[in-house]
Amino acid sequence: MYRLSKLKYVFPIGLLIAFFLDGALSNVFSGAFFSYPYSMVSHLVLLWLVLGYFFENEVQIPLTGFAVVTGIAFDLYYSGILGLFMVLFPLIIGLTRAIGKYFSPTFLTAIMIYFIDLAVFEFANYLAYMIIGIAHASFSSFLLYTLAPTLALNLVYFVVLYFPISLLYAHYNVEPRS
């Protein structure tokens, strides 16, 4: 039960850290992340939300609620377009749940599902920006110069952070004694 678990403190704190690290890493490493023509987008928030699904066990973290609130904050703080990430984050949580229920939660299935989530997230983001006229890149340019580097960067994040985050969840994902 989430309200009795220590994860009710750990999950939001980790989400907040991921939220600010996304922007901080993009700022600090902007020369590497955004060197023309390539663009790598850090998605630590998405990683935290997806790994929350895989590591929640019986606790049942309210991921959709956190995804909506984080999406609103992301819209206000990073994108300036209210509604885009507010819809995309819960959509990705739903996609993760829909795919994840057919697989046992292992490293390989988690990275495969995260790969799919990232691709869908970036494509939906690109499509939304194309519709409202912010993005003008061709689809092939998007695939080559944005999607591929973004997938590479975030899969490195996944490989590096999967086991430390799993240990964190294992440590705090225990029911308190009565």
MDTraj code that builds the backbone (N, CA, C; nanometers):
import mdtraj as md
import numpy as np

residues = "MET TYR ARG LEU SER LYS LEU LYS TYR VAL PHE PRO ILE GLY LEU LEU ILE ALA PHE PHE LEU ASP GLY ALA LEU SER ASN VAL PHE SER GLY ALA PHE PHE SER TYR PRO TYR SER MET VAL SER HIS LEU VAL LEU LEU TRP LEU VAL LEU GLY TYR PHE PHE GLU ASN GLU VAL GLN ILE PRO LEU THR GLY PHE ALA VAL VAL THR GLY ILE ALA PHE ASP LEU TYR TYR SER GLY ILE LEU GLY LEU PHE MET VAL LEU PHE PRO LEU ILE ILE GLY LEU THR ARG ALA ILE GLY LYS TYR PHE SER PRO THR PHE LEU THR ALA ILE MET ILE TYR PHE ILE ASP LEU ALA VAL PHE GLU PHE ALA ASN TYR LEU ALA TYR MET ILE ILE GLY ILE ALA HIS ALA SER PHE SER SER PHE LEU LEU TYR THR LEU ALA PRO THR LEU ALA LEU ASN LEU VAL TYR PHE VAL VAL LEU TYR PHE PRO ILE SER LEU LEU TYR ALA HIS TYR ASN VAL GLU PRO ARG SER".split()
xyz = np.array([
    [0.0842, -0.1175, 0.0000],
    [0.0000, 0.0000, 0.0000],
    [0.0891, 0.1243, 0.0000],
    [0.0650, 0.2129, -0.0952],
    [0.1507, 0.3292, -0.1173],
    [0.1538, 0.4239, 0.0019],
    [0.0391, 0.4505, 0.0614],
    [0.0352, 0.5507, 0.1678],
    [0.1105, 0.5066, 0.2930],
    [0.1364, 0.3772, 0.3083],
    [0.2114, 0.3279, 0.4233],
    [0.3585, 0.3039, 0.3917],
    [0.3940, 0.3097, 0.2669],
    [0.5299, 0.2789, 0.2245],
    [0.6201, 0.4021, 0.2336],
    [0.7485, 0.3781, 0.2523],
    [0.8459, 0.4870, 0.2503],
    [0.8620, 0.5451, 0.1100],
    [0.8119, 0.4717, 0.0099],
    [0.8187, 0.5218, -0.1274],
    [0.7337, 0.6465, -0.1473],
    [0.6396, 0.6723, -0.0577],
    [0.5583, 0.7930, -0.0723],
    [0.6439, 0.9183, -0.0545],
    [0.7615, 0.9043, 0.0050],
    [0.8560, 1.0152, 0.0154],
    [0.9655, 1.0039, -0.0903],
    [1.0143, 0.8834, -0.1107],
    [1.1276, 0.8613, -0.2008],
    [1.0895, 0.8868, -0.3465],
    [0.9728, 0.8389, -0.3887],
    [0.9348, 0.8545, -0.5291],
    [0.9225, 1.0010, -0.5705],
    [0.8482, 1.0852, -0.4975],
    [0.8391, 1.2261, -0.5393],
    [0.9726, 1.3001, -0.5330],
    [1.0560, 1.2666, -0.4347],
    [1.1876, 1.3308, -0.4262],
    [1.2724, 1.2915, -0.5470],
    [1.2716, 1.1636, -0.5816],
    [1.3450, 1.1183, -0.7000],
    [1.2924, 1.1811, -0.8274],
    [1.1609, 1.1973, -0.8364],
    [1.0999, 1.2604, -0.9533],
    [1.1411, 1.4070, -0.9629],
    [1.1451, 1.4753, -0.8508],
    [1.1881, 1.6152, -0.8480],
    [1.3350, 1.6279, -0.8882],
    [1.4181, 1.5380, -0.8382],
    [1.5600, 1.5385, -0.8756],
    [1.5750, 1.5138, -1.0252],
    [1.5018, 1.4168, -1.0782],
    [1.5076, 1.3877, -1.2218],
    [1.4600, 1.5075, -1.3031],
    [1.3559, 1.5744, -1.2553],
    [1.3013, 1.6921, -1.3230],
    [1.4076, 1.8009, -1.3374],
    [1.4762, 1.8308, -1.2295],
    [1.5769, 1.9365, -1.2356],
    [1.7055, 1.8908, -1.3037],
    [1.7398, 1.7628, -1.2912],
    [1.8588, 1.7125, -1.3607],
    [1.8417, 1.7147, -1.5120],
    [1.7202, 1.6928, -1.5611],
    [1.6962, 1.7018, -1.7053],
    [1.7409, 1.8376, -1.7584],
    [1.6987, 1.9426, -1.6923],
    [1.7365, 2.0772, -1.7355],
    [1.8814, 2.1089, -1.7078],
    [1.9308, 2.0671, -1.5916],
    [2.0689, 2.0980, -1.5553],
    [2.1683, 2.0289, -1.6481],
    [2.1450, 1.9016, -1.6773],
    [2.2354, 1.8298, -1.7676],
    [2.2303, 1.8882, -1.9083],
    [2.1114, 1.9262, -1.9524],
    [2.0983, 1.9879, -2.0843],
    [2.1713, 2.1215, -2.0895],
    [2.1710, 2.1940, -1.9797],
    [2.2405, 2.3221, -1.9746],
    [2.3919, 2.3039, -1.9660],
    [2.4360, 2.2185, -1.8760],
    [2.5796, 2.1990, -1.8548],
    [2.6461, 2.1362, -1.9767],
    [2.5799, 2.0377, -2.0365],
    [2.6376, 1.9681, -2.1514],
    [2.5740, 2.0121, -2.2834],
    [2.5294, 2.1366, -2.2900],
    [2.4604, 2.1841, -2.4103],
    [2.5488, 2.1762, -2.5339],
    [2.6778, 2.1951, -2.5177],
    [2.7689, 2.1843, -2.6315],
    [2.7712, 2.0446, -2.6903],
    [2.7594, 1.9443, -2.6059],
    [2.7592, 1.8055, -2.6537],
    [2.6193, 1.7601, -2.6940],
    [2.5193, 1.8020, -2.6182],
    [2.3824, 1.7565, -2.6445],
    [2.3213, 1.8213, -2.7683],
    [2.3608, 1.9435, -2.7966],
    [2.2960, 2.0184, -2.9042],
    [2.3961, 2.0725, -3.0056],
    [2.4932, 1.9907, -3.0450],
    [2.5890, 2.0355, -3.1461],
    [2.5312, 2.0073, -3.2840],
    [2.5221, 2.1123, -3.3636],
    [2.4582, 2.1037, -3.4953],
    [2.5182, 1.9924, -3.5770],
    [2.4399, 1.9119, -3.6431],
    [2.2944, 1.9100, -3.6580],
    [2.2253, 1.8189, -3.5567],
    [2.3024, 1.7612, -3.4651],
    [2.2456, 1.6627, -3.3725],
    [2.1839, 1.7294, -3.2505],
    [2.0849, 1.6621, -3.1948],
    [2.0169, 1.7115, -3.0762],
    [1.9798, 1.5922, -2.9884],
    [2.0367, 1.5870, -2.8685],
    [2.0052, 1.4801, -2.7733],
    [1.9224, 1.5397, -2.6600],
    [1.8086, 1.4800, -2.6333],
    [1.7193, 1.5301, -2.5296],
    [1.7241, 1.4347, -2.4105],
    [1.7548, 1.4898, -2.2946],
    [1.7602, 1.4111, -2.1714],
    [1.6186, 1.3860, -2.1205],
    [1.5886, 1.2599, -2.0890],
    [1.4552, 1.2233, -2.0390],
    [1.4659, 1.1437, -1.9093],
    [1.5277, 1.2032, -1.8080],
    [1.5389, 1.1362, -1.6787],
    [1.4038, 1.1242, -1.6085],
    [1.3148, 1.2199, -1.6307],
    [1.1809, 1.2119, -1.5710],
    [1.1076, 1.0899, -1.6252],
    [1.1154, 1.0705, -1.7546],
    [1.0510, 0.9547, -1.8159],
    [1.1130, 0.8251, -1.7639],
    [1.2445, 0.8244, -1.7486],
    [1.3132, 0.7071, -1.6933],
    [1.2628, 0.6779, -1.5522],
    [1.2525, 0.7800, -1.4689],
    [1.2070, 0.7616, -1.3311],
    [1.0638, 0.7089, -1.3269],
    [0.9777, 0.7628, -1.4117],
    [0.8386, 0.7173, -1.4147],
    [0.8277, 0.5725, -1.4628],
    [0.9006, 0.5388, -1.5675],
    [0.8946, 0.4024, -1.6224],
    [0.9537, 0.3025, -1.5231],
    [1.0666, 0.3360, -1.4623],
    [1.1241, 0.2450, -1.3633],
    [1.0355, 0.2352, -1.2394],
    [0.9609, 0.3401, -1.2103],
    [0.8630, 0.3324, -1.1020],
    [0.7616, 0.2227, -1.1272],
    [0.7202, 0.2068, -1.2519],
    [0.6271, 0.0987, -1.2865],
    [0.6916, -0.0377, -1.2619],
    [0.8165, -0.0533, -1.3026],
    [0.8818, -0.1839, -1.2918],
    [0.9189, -0.2213, -1.1484],
    [0.9427, -0.1236, -1.0637],
    [0.9910, -0.1529, -0.9290],
    [0.8871, -0.1318, -0.8191],
    [0.7654, -0.0919, -0.8526],
    [0.6674, -0.0608, -0.7488],
    [0.6180, -0.1832, -0.6726],
    [0.6238, -0.3010, -0.7325],
    [0.5746, -0.4246, -0.6707],
    [0.4307, -0.4089, -0.6233],
    [0.4014, -0.4407, -0.4984],
    [0.2650, -0.4331, -0.4475],
    [0.2273, -0.2938, -0.3984],
    [0.3196, -0.2012, -0.4004],
    [0.2955, -0.0693, -0.3426],
    [0.1955, 0.0123, -0.4242],
    [0.1913, -0.0041, -0.5550],
    [0.0994, 0.0682, -0.6439],
    [0.1147, 0.2199, -0.6319],
    [0.2263, 0.2701, -0.6804],
    [0.2509, 0.4140, -0.6850],
    [0.1495, 0.4768, -0.7813],
    [0.0881, 0.5887, -0.7456],
    [-0.0054, 0.6547, -0.8382],
    [0.0703, 0.7254, -0.9515],
    [0.1244, 0.6458, -1.0419],
    [0.2112, 0.6980, -1.1473],
    [0.1403, 0.7955, -1.2400],
    [0.0152, 0.7682, -1.2725],
    [-0.0564, 0.8566, -1.3645],
    [-0.0742, 0.9955, -1.3039],
    [-0.1076, 1.0015, -1.1775],
    [-0.1204, 1.1309, -1.1096],
    [0.0108, 1.2063, -1.1069],
    [0.1178, 1.1362, -1.0723],
    [0.2497, 1.1992, -1.0736],
    [0.2875, 1.2431, -1.2151],
    [0.2508, 1.1623, -1.3143],
    [0.2830, 1.1961, -1.4531],
    [0.2103, 1.3226, -1.4974],
    [0.0844, 1.3381, -1.4583],
    [0.0084, 1.4582, -1.4948],
    [0.0689, 1.5818, -1.4293],
    [0.0950, 1.5741, -1.2990],
    [0.1511, 1.6888, -1.2262],
    [0.2891, 1.7244, -1.2808],
    [0.3715, 1.6236, -1.3041],
    [0.5043, 1.6488, -1.3594],
    [0.4937, 1.7048, -1.5005],
    [0.3971, 1.6558, -1.5774],
    [0.3759, 1.7075, -1.7121],
    [0.3386, 1.8544, -1.7118],
    [0.2523, 1.8947, -1.6188],
    [0.2155, 2.0365, -1.6071],
    [0.3385, 2.1196, -1.5717],
    [0.4169, 2.0717, -1.4743],
    [0.5392, 2.1432, -1.4367],
    [0.6366, 2.1495, -1.5542],
    [0.6495, 2.0409, -1.6276],
    [0.7375, 2.0362, -1.7444],
    [0.6908, 2.1367, -1.8494],
    [0.5596, 2.1413, -1.8714],
    [0.5047, 2.2364, -1.9682],
    [0.5353, 2.3802, -1.9279],
    [0.5154, 2.4114, -1.8023],
    [0.5367, 2.5479, -1.7555],
    [0.6846, 2.5853, -1.7493],
    [0.7681, 2.4927, -1.7054],
    [0.9087, 2.5234, -1.6802],
    [0.9960, 2.5092, -1.8044],
    [0.9716, 2.4073, -1.8868],
    [1.0606, 2.3786, -1.9986],
    [1.0029, 2.4131, -2.1356],
    [0.8805, 2.3705, -2.1647],
    [0.8334, 2.3836, -2.3030],
    [0.7564, 2.5119, -2.3304],
    [0.6820, 2.5620, -2.2349],
    [0.6028, 2.6816, -2.2569],
    [0.4722, 2.6555, -2.3294],
    [0.4433, 2.5303, -2.3619],
    [0.3186, 2.4940, -2.4293],
    [0.2384, 2.4085, -2.3322],
    [0.1416, 2.4695, -2.2678],
    [0.0659, 2.3988, -2.1651],
    [-0.0202, 2.2894, -2.2261],
    [-0.0004, 2.1679, -2.1792],
    [-0.0827, 2.0561, -2.2210],
    [-0.0082, 1.9443, -2.2896],
    [0.1051, 1.9748, -2.3521],
    [0.1757, 1.8727, -2.4287],
    [0.2302, 1.7618, -2.3389],
    [0.3164, 1.7966, -2.2452],
    [0.3750, 1.6953, -2.1579],
    [0.2746, 1.6458, -2.0543],
    [0.1758, 1.7289, -2.0242],
    [0.0692, 1.6877, -1.9333],
    [-0.0069, 1.5680, -1.9912],
    [-0.0121, 1.5588, -2.1219],
    [-0.0775, 1.4463, -2.1888],
    [0.0226, 1.3351, -2.2192],
    [0.1437, 1.3723, -2.2619],
    [0.2416, 1.2716, -2.3045],
    [0.2910, 1.1829, -2.1904],
    [0.3200, 1.2398, -2.0744],
    [0.3698, 1.1574, -1.9638],
    [0.2687, 1.0499, -1.9213],
    [0.1409, 1.0850, -1.8977],
    [0.0444, 0.9789, -1.8645],
    [0.0234, 0.8799, -1.9790],
    [0.0305, 0.9282, -2.1026],
    [0.0177, 0.8395, -2.2180],
    [0.1283, 0.7336, -2.2171],
    [0.2492, 0.7751, -2.1859],
    [0.3621, 0.6816, -2.1815],
    [0.3475, 0.5851, -2.0645],
    [0.2959, 0.6321, -1.9513],
    [0.2701, 0.5416, -1.8386],
    [0.1675, 0.4364, -1.8798],
    [0.0637, 0.4782, -1.9486],
    [-0.0364, 0.3831, -1.9984],
    [0.0232, 0.2836, -2.0962],
    [0.1093, 0.3312, -2.1857],
    [0.1767, 0.2429, -2.2809],
    [0.2664, 0.1433, -2.2082],
    [0.3395, 0.1908, -2.1083],
    [0.4267, 0.1034, -2.0299],
    [0.3452, -0.0047, -1.9602],
    [0.2335, 0.0332, -1.9005],
    [0.1472, -0.0653, -1.8337],
    [0.0897, -0.1647, -1.9336],
    [0.0491, -0.1150, -2.0505],
    [-0.0112, -0.2025, -2.1520],
    [0.0889, -0.3055, -2.2035],
    [0.2126, -0.2636, -2.2261],
    [0.3145, -0.3565, -2.2762],
    [0.3719, -0.4398, -2.1623],
    [0.3980, -0.3756, -2.0476],
    [0.4654, -0.4415, -1.9363],
    [0.3904, -0.5569, -1.8749],
    [0.2588, -0.5578, -1.8852],
    [0.1821, -0.6659, -1.8230],
    [0.2041, -0.8001, -1.8921],
    [0.2603, -0.7991, -2.0123],
    [0.2849, -0.9232, -2.0860],
    [0.4246, -0.9800, -2.0625],
    [0.5084, -0.9097, -1.9883],
    [0.6466, -0.9521, -1.9682],
    [0.6804, -0.9566, -1.8198],
    [0.7757, -1.0421, -1.7860],
    [0.8268, -1.0404, -1.6493],
    [0.9252, -0.9242, -1.6386],
    [0.9305, -0.8587, -1.5231],
    [1.0144, -0.7391, -1.5099],
    [1.1632, -0.7723, -1.4958],
    [1.2315, -0.7852, -1.6076],
    [1.3759, -0.8064, -1.6080],
    [1.4435, -0.6857, -1.6719],
    [1.5748, -0.6824, -1.6619],
    [1.6507, -0.5723, -1.7214],
    [1.6241, -0.5617, -1.8711],
    [1.6275, -0.6741, -1.9412],
    [1.6113, -0.6712, -2.0869],
    [1.4709, -0.6290, -2.1292],
    [1.3691, -0.6769, -2.0612],
    [1.2336, -0.6338, -2.0981],
    [1.2118, -0.4873, -2.0615],
    [1.2683, -0.4445, -1.9497],
    [1.2534, -0.3045, -1.9093],
    [1.3215, -0.2112, -2.0089],
    [1.4410, -0.2468, -2.0551],
    [1.5098, -0.1599, -2.1510],
    [1.4378, -0.1601, -2.2855],
    [1.3800, -0.2739, -2.3235],
    [1.3041, -0.2798, -2.4484],
    [1.1799, -0.1907, -2.4397],
    [1.1087, -0.1994, -2.3302],
    [0.9882, -0.1180, -2.3132],
    [1.0249, 0.0298, -2.3026],
    [1.1339, 0.0610, -2.2334],
    [1.1791, 0.2001, -2.2241],
    [1.2174, 0.2539, -2.3621],
    [1.2799, 0.1715, -2.4441],
    [1.3152, 0.2101, -2.5812],
    [1.1888, 0.2458, -2.6598],
    [1.0874, 0.1619, -2.6497],
    [0.9603, 0.1878, -2.7184],
    [0.8963, 0.3155, -2.6643],
    [0.8968, 0.3303, -2.5320],
    [0.8398, 0.4504, -2.4700],
    [0.9088, 0.5771, -2.5191],
    [1.0416, 0.5746, -2.5224],
    [1.1169, 0.6910, -2.5695],
    [1.0843, 0.7247, -2.7139],
    [1.0799, 0.6224, -2.7984],
    [1.0520, 0.6450, -2.9403],
    [0.9121, 0.7038, -2.9589],
    [0.8138, 0.6486, -2.8901],
    [0.6766, 0.6997, -2.9001],
    [0.6685, 0.8414, -2.8443],
    [0.7337, 0.8653, -2.7310],
    [0.7334, 0.9972, -2.6677],
    [0.7939, 1.1021, -2.7601],
    [0.9106, 1.0734, -2.8133],
    [0.9772, 1.1697, -2.9019],
    [0.8988, 1.1907, -3.0304],
    [0.8428, 1.0822, -3.0866],
    [0.7648, 1.0965, -3.2090],
    [0.6396, 1.1800, -3.1840],
    [0.5689, 1.1554, -3.0736],
    [0.4491, 1.2331, -3.0410],
    [0.4847, 1.3794, -3.0164],
    [0.5967, 1.4029, -2.9514],
    [0.6446, 1.5387, -2.9274],
    [0.6751, 1.6081, -3.0605],
    [0.7455, 1.5389, -3.1484],
    [0.7776, 1.5922, -3.2814],
    [0.6496, 1.6218, -3.3593],
    [0.5559, 1.5290, -3.3571],
    [0.4299, 1.5458, -3.4293],
    [0.3525, 1.6670, -3.3776],
    [0.3454, 1.6825, -3.2461],
    [0.2752, 1.7972, -3.1873],
    [0.3419, 1.9280, -3.2280],
    [0.4743, 1.9321, -3.2238],
    [0.5454, 2.0536, -3.2640],
    [0.5305, 2.0816, -3.4131],
    [0.5192, 1.9770, -3.4945],
    [0.4947, 1.9960, -3.6381],
    [0.3549, 2.0541, -3.6611],
    [0.2568, 2.0036, -3.5887],
    [0.1187, 2.0491, -3.6067],
    [0.1039, 2.1968, -3.5710],
    [0.1680, 2.2398, -3.4625],
    [0.1535, 2.3802, -3.4221],
    [0.2563, 2.4715, -3.4883],
    [0.3439, 2.4142, -3.5702],
    [0.4343, 2.4961, -3.6500],
    [0.5652, 2.5350, -3.5852],
    [0.6034, 2.4687, -3.4776],
    [0.7315, 2.4996, -3.4136],
    [0.8450, 2.4219, -3.4791],
    [0.8227, 2.2953, -3.5091],
    [0.9250, 2.2113, -3.5732],
    [0.9049, 2.2147, -3.7246],
    [1.0162, 2.2294, -3.7958],
    [1.0101, 2.2345, -3.9419],
    [1.1022, 2.1317, -4.0056],
    [1.1562, 2.0415, -3.9281],
    [1.2481, 1.9401, -3.9810],
    [1.1693, 1.8296, -4.0504],
    [1.2307, 1.7713, -4.1510],
    [1.1675, 1.6576, -4.2177],
    [1.1704, 1.5371, -4.1241],
    [1.0877, 1.4384, -4.1545],
    [1.0823, 1.3198, -4.0699],
    [1.2161, 1.2465, -4.0699],
    [1.2819, 1.2388, -4.1848],
    [1.4121, 1.1711, -4.1906],
    [1.5167, 1.2470, -4.1097],
    [1.5128, 1.3794, -4.1129],
    [1.6050, 1.4585, -4.0304],
    [1.5767, 1.4370, -3.8827],
    [1.4488, 1.4313, -3.8475],
    [1.4119, 1.4046, -3.7087],
    [1.4662, 1.2695, -3.6633],
    [1.4471, 1.1662, -3.7458],
    [1.4955, 1.0323, -3.7101],
    [1.6461, 1.0302, -3.6917],
    [1.7172, 1.0902, -3.7853],
    [1.8632, 1.0832, -3.7858],
    [1.9275, 1.1759, -3.6839],
    [1.8795, 1.2981, -3.6748],
    [1.9488, 1.3991, -3.5951],
    [1.8920, 1.4210, -3.4554],
    [1.7714, 1.3749, -3.4296],
    [1.7134, 1.3929, -3.2961],
    [1.6794, 1.2605, -3.2295],
    [1.6013, 1.1774, -3.2967],
    [1.5559, 1.0533, -3.2329],
    [1.6713, 0.9585, -3.2020],
    [1.7577, 0.9331, -3.2979],
    [1.8686, 0.8388, -3.2761],
    [1.9616, 0.8842, -3.1632],
    [2.0099, 1.0110, -3.1631],
    [2.0946, 1.0533, -3.0506],
    [2.0211, 1.0537, -2.9164],
    [1.8927, 1.0897, -2.9177],
    [1.8146, 1.0901, -2.7938],
    [1.7996, 0.9492, -2.7386],
    [1.7708, 0.8539, -2.8259],
    [1.7614, 0.7141, -2.7824],
    [1.8946, 0.6664, -2.7260],
    [2.0042, 0.6998, -2.7931],
    [2.1367, 0.6573, -2.7463],
    [2.1666, 0.7136, -2.6075],
    [2.1463, 0.8433, -2.5897],
    [2.1735, 0.9071, -2.4606],
    [2.0890, 0.8461, -2.3494],
    [1.9609, 0.8305, -2.3736],
    [1.8714, 0.7825, -2.2689],
    [1.8868, 0.6341, -2.2407],
    [1.9304, 0.5571, -2.3385],
    [1.9603, 0.4160, -2.3111],
    [2.0878, 0.4029, -2.2287],
    [2.1822, 0.4947, -2.2481],
    [2.3006, 0.4977, -2.1606],
    [2.2569, 0.5312, -2.0181],
    [2.1701, 0.6314, -2.0032],
    [2.1144, 0.6623, -1.8709],
    [2.0519, 0.5380, -1.8091],
    [1.9732, 0.4663, -1.8882],
    [1.9040, 0.3476, -1.8387],
    [2.0035, 0.2442, -1.7878],
    [2.1045, 0.2139, -1.8691],
    [2.2030, 0.1117, -1.8321],
    [2.2782, 0.1524, -1.7054],
    [2.3136, 0.2790, -1.6947],
    [2.3898, 0.3263, -1.5787],
    [2.3027, 0.3327, -1.4531],
    [2.1780, 0.3724, -1.4665],
    [2.0938, 0.3980, -1.3489],
    [2.0004, 0.2845, -1.3090],
    [1.9841, 0.1838, -1.3927],
    [1.8874, 0.0775, -1.3642],
    [1.9155, 0.0086, -1.2302],
    [2.0359, -0.0386, -1.2102],
    [2.0652, -0.1147, -1.0884],
    [2.0694, -0.0274, -0.9628],
    [2.1284, 0.0936, -0.9668],
    [2.1183, 0.1779, -0.8465],
    [1.9734, 0.2126, -0.8092],
    [1.8906, 0.2404, -0.9098],
    [1.7502, 0.2718, -0.8804],
    [1.6768, 0.1480, -0.8297],
    [1.7099, 0.0308, -0.8841],
    [1.6453, -0.0918, -0.8348],
    [1.6837, -0.1180, -0.6894],
    [1.8078, -0.0896, -0.6529],
    [1.8499, -0.1046, -0.5129],
    [1.7779, -0.0040, -0.4230],
    [1.7606, 0.1175, -0.4716],
    [1.6882, 0.2195, -0.3962],
    [1.5443, 0.1755, -0.3704],
    [1.4787, 0.1266, -0.4737],
    [1.3411, 0.0775, -0.4573],
    [1.3367, -0.0435, -0.3649],
    [1.4307, -0.1342, -0.3789],
    [1.4326, -0.2529, -0.2931],
    [1.4489, -0.2134, -0.1463],
    [1.5282, -0.1108, -0.1218],
    [1.5511, -0.0662, 0.0151],
    [1.4266, -0.0010, 0.0753],
    [1.3559, 0.0795, -0.0029],
    [1.2413, 0.1539, 0.0498],
    [1.1060, 0.0903, 0.0199],
    [1.1047, -0.0174, -0.0548],
    [0.9793, -0.0814, -0.0925],
    [0.9433, -0.1923, 0.0057],
    [0.9405, -0.1573, 0.1312],
    [0.9038, -0.2531, 0.2355],
    [0.7878, -0.1944, 0.3156],
    [0.7014, -0.2812, 0.3605],
    [0.5881, -0.2379, 0.4427],
    [0.6377, -0.2105, 0.5850],
    [0.5902, -0.1040, 0.6471],
    [0.6287, -0.0782, 0.7860],
    [0.5679, -0.1826, 0.8793],
    [0.6370, -0.2083, 0.9872],
    [0.5872, -0.3060, 1.0848],
    [0.4767, -0.2440, 1.1684],
    [0.3801, -0.3244, 1.2004],
    [0.2665, -0.2741, 1.2812],
    [0.3004, -0.2742, 1.4273],
])
top = md.Topology()
chain = top.add_chain()
for i, resn in enumerate(residues, 1):
    res = top.add_residue(resn, chain, resSeq=i)
    for name in ("N", "CA", "C"):
        top.add_atom(name, md.element.get_by_symbol(name[0]), res)
traj = md.Trajectory(xyz[None], top)
